[in-house]
Amino acid sequence: MNLQNFPKISLGFFPTPLVELSRLSKALEGPTIFMKRDDQTGLALGGNKTRKLEYILGDAIAQGCDSIITAGASQSNHCRQTAAAAAKLGLECHLVLGGEQPDKPSGNLLLDNLFGCHIHWAGEHRKGEDIPEIYEQLKATNKRPYIVPYGGSNELGALAFIEASRELDEQSKDQSFTHVVFASSSGGTQAGLMLGKKMFGKSYNLVGINIDKDETAKIPFDQNILSLVNRTASLVGLSPDFSEQELILNSNYVGEGYGVIGELENEAISLTARTEGVLLDPVYTGRAMGGLIHMIRSGEIDKNDRVLFWHTGGTPALFA
Ligand SMILES: Cc1ncc(COP(=O)(O)O)c(C=O)c1O
């Protein structure tokens, strides 16, 4: 498979580091734990979206677009990274954010403002329902807008995580992992990692920790991921025959729902900070690490395992 057929622009610093978390392993009396530091991708405080945006905005530029629109929650890491990438590329950026404008911006929202993007407050519509209207408005003013999908999760976003799997494979030739654990929310990361796992012949359990309890979704999240995996497989010339058996989406840790922080996240964030000096975020990686810690303590993952935790970023939300 040749990813070079897809236009791509450079936005980050790769490969991201792969580090061992020996003090965290010790504190948990648990397995060997490695961390893939995608919080260090370099674009505006990093995160997994940098990888996706390299392909998605590569496509936007190839199409001659001059403005981009995307959507997310008010503390969206995806929106912050998109706004930063747009600033770097000289594109006009429109963010459609769920909720109401707060009196004082903080965390990711503070950074969105710094990058000079246009923010449209969308109330209950946190998943981009208002994008078509803004798209038409921009077109009416002779702009050439491009829609970056929610969470950067389309086939181009997933491609980036096939490439990320290759990066991990090259970095870890002398290691093998029994589990790769990460936060899954709009599904592009998981779809790409599933494809990468197959392409590079890996046998680890790829465990997406579901972050969002969205009970209003028309299509269940696991079906969405499978559909994206198979569409992306077709795009890169693989057989689109992934089935539910190949998808591990652990929804045991969604708690009270998206962004509602509880003991699970708080403990994971402070334990990782105190043992490793590594910052997690409250919404995604804190929850995913909380899930991993629980799986270790409950014996689902045991001392003899070798776990890779994929740090997908999000730390600016700690300041929200
Ligand atoms: C920090 C962080 N981790 C993980 C994810 C989930 O990635 P995906 O949307 O590809 O499932 C997101 C998505 O917004 C994120 O911001």
The ligand as an ORCA input file, in Angstrom:
! r2SCAN-3c Opt
* xyz 0 1
  C      -6.981     13.840     23.293
  C      -7.816     12.960     22.450
  N      -7.660     11.644     22.533
  C      -8.405     10.789     21.797
  C      -9.364     11.255     20.937
  C     -10.156     10.267     20.172
  O      -9.689     10.090     18.872
  P     -10.724      9.721     17.733
  O     -11.620     10.903     17.593
  O      -9.890      9.467     16.532
  O     -11.488      8.523     18.166
  C      -9.577     12.633     20.816
  C     -10.632     13.149     19.941
  O     -11.047     14.258     19.992
  C      -8.784     13.508     21.587
  O      -8.934     14.841     21.511
*
